[in-house]
């Protein structure tokens, strides 16, 4: 197997993988043997028809799809190890070439976590709120004591982080988030008994306009997530198993508590607790 890595300007990573025909042929024979055992042809008992006869009656494209299901995870994992990358997104696969008797070639597009340059985020946050703490003689006492709501405070902190910290979000992550947003829009409009086109017309917006708005939202959400994660790393914030279990125990519904016991759900809760701790630390700066 031969693989080449290409880091694109948009933050995506392309892995072009060449699979030797010998390896393809071996996987093909395994797939065919399995199919032969499950195939019934008139004049033969199930699984007893000659392999060549079965092969002639089958769609080779379907067999090759099964071959790819066997080969792709293996060669992709090998390429990731070879180039020492840390993918955070399932690869988007493209079949470049697949001819009998020749090496096959696939392209896998993924990405790594973006590098985050935090800068002097603490000083910038303090500075953003400094003006609110200055008392001017003669001003109404209520004006002096007036404080922003928690939501407004967080909004200002997040805005400061987005303006201060530097990072590039890989295109593949932005596009995936935009697709999620569009899928939610389709579901929401369907519940209202409208098509997306009818909804957009009522809002006086085009598909391109809503997509552009979603793209901006997606990029900001992703940037903020990676920034908060980088701050958690910098501050060495850890969440223990005990803390996760305590959080689950606070859930009043027994059915929900059981559903939260899966590895994936616990991982998500750990992420939420870590994020909450970072936000608490940031709000304590002002």
Number of C-alpha atoms within 10 A of each C-alpha: 14 13 19 13 18 11 13 12 10 12 18 17 22 19 21 22 23 18 20 15 18 12 13 21 16 12 19 21 14 13 17 22 15 12 17 20 15 11 15 15 15 7 8 11 11 13 17 15 17 11 15 10 11 20 15 9 9 13 10 13 9 9 16 17 12 16 20 16 11 16 15 16 11 11 18 20 10 16 20 15 11 13 12 9 15 12 14 12 14 10 18 11 16 12 13 12 13 15 9 10 11 14 17 19 20 20 21 19 20 24 24 15 16 17 13 18 13 18 12 11 19 17 10 16 21 17 13 15 15 11 9 15 12 9 13 10 8 6 9 11 11 8 11 14 11 11 12 11 9 10 9 11 15 16 12 16 24 19 15 18 22 18 11 17 16 15 16 15 22 21 18 18 19 21 15 13 19 20 16 14 17 16 11 12 15 16 15 15 16 13 10 9 11 14 16 17 14 12 19 16 12 9 9 9 12 13 13 9 12 13 15 13 12 20 19 13 16 22 20 16 15 17 22 17 12 17 23 23 18 18 19 19 13 10 11 8 14 13 15 10 12 9 13 21 16 10 16 20 14 9 12 9 10 11 9 11 16 11 11 21 14 11 9 10 13 18 14 14 19 20 16 14 18 20 19 14 17 20 17 12 14 19 15 9 12 16
